[in-house]
Amino acid sequence: MKRFTKALVIGAIDVAAINVSLLLALLLRFDGDIKYIKSLYIKEMLYISIFITLIKIICFAILKLYTSLWVYAGVYEAFMLGVALILGNSIVITAVYFLPLSIPISVFIIAFFIEALFIVTTRFMYRFLKRIKHNMLDKETVKRLMIVGGGDSGSIIVKELQQSESLNSKAVAIIDDDKTKKGMKL
């Protein structure tokens, strides 16, 4: 899939996650009373959700969340995702506080937690599914390797073997002369 298409797909998933989290937060805040929500808040929520979605997508784009290779995502990507979520939601909650809305701010705070769960899950689901696919390769065709050295270099090799489909190899043993590493998992 081309880079632009991947970014578009991730953006569409983010838009869905943002809006579904807003609706779920509204339902949670008012104990699922759909008639009450419909009569007082639904029109206002539709208008404000467009503003909220734009703000958050712009924050994600500025922090380059649509250019990351999520297959190799790690601590840095998770940190930047957290920063983007906090920044976007801080802007939204601040704006909502000053706007003459009847929707309680608690709805937007609840939505933040739901949205964070959705977006983090969808971002790392791709990596998780790739790893499952790699682990389910035909056992007979996978080359079984022994790695010499259980330090940083060995760790990098094992990680690369786990993530790469083209290598078609799996580390089954790691040897090292450091006795403190005996019986440990890398």
Residue pairs with C-beta under 8 A, 6 or more apart in sequence:
1 9
3 67
7 66
7 67
10 65
10 66
10 70
10 122
10 123
11 57
11 60
11 66
13 122
14 56
14 57
14 60
14 119
14 122
15 53
15 57
17 115
17 118
17 119
17 122
18 49
18 52
18 53
18 56
18 57
18 115
19 49
19 53
20 114
20 118
21 111
21 112
21 114
21 115
21 118
22 45
22 49
22 52
22 107
22 108
22 111
22 115
23 45
24 111
24 114
25 107
25 108
25 110
25 111
25 114
26 37
26 41
26 45
26 103
26 107
27 34
27 37
28 110
29 104
29 106
29 107
29 110
30 36
30 37
30 41
40 102
41 102
41 103
44 101
44 102
44 103
45 103
48 96
48 99
48 101
48 103
51 95
52 92
52 108
55 88
55 91
55 92
55 95
56 84
56 88
56 89
56 92
56 115
59 84
59 87
59 88
59 91
60 66
60 84
60 88
63 80
63 83
63 84
63 87
64 80
65 77
65 80
65 81
65 84
68 77
68 80
70 77
70 123
70 124
70 126
70 127
71 126
71 127
71 130
71 163
72 127
72 163
73 123
73 124
73 127
77 123
78 120
81 119
81 120
81 123
82 116
85 112
85 115
85 116
85 119
89 108
89 111
89 112
89 115
92 108
93 105
93 108
93 109
93 112
96 103
96 105
96 108
97 105
130 163
130 165
131 162
131 163
133 165
134 162
134 163
134 164
134 165
137 165
137 168
141 168
142 168
142 169
142 170
143 168
143 169
143 170
144 169
144 170
144 172
145 161
145 169
145 170
145 171
145 172
146 171
146 172
146 173
146 174
146 175
147 154
147 157
147 158
147 171
147 173
147 174
147 175
148 154
148 174
148 175
148 176
149 174
149 175
149 176
150 174
150 175
150 176
150 178
150 181
150 184
150 186
151 176
151 178
154 174
154 176
154 186
155 186
157 171
158 171
158 174
158 186
160 167
161 167
161 169
161 170
161 171
171 186
174 186
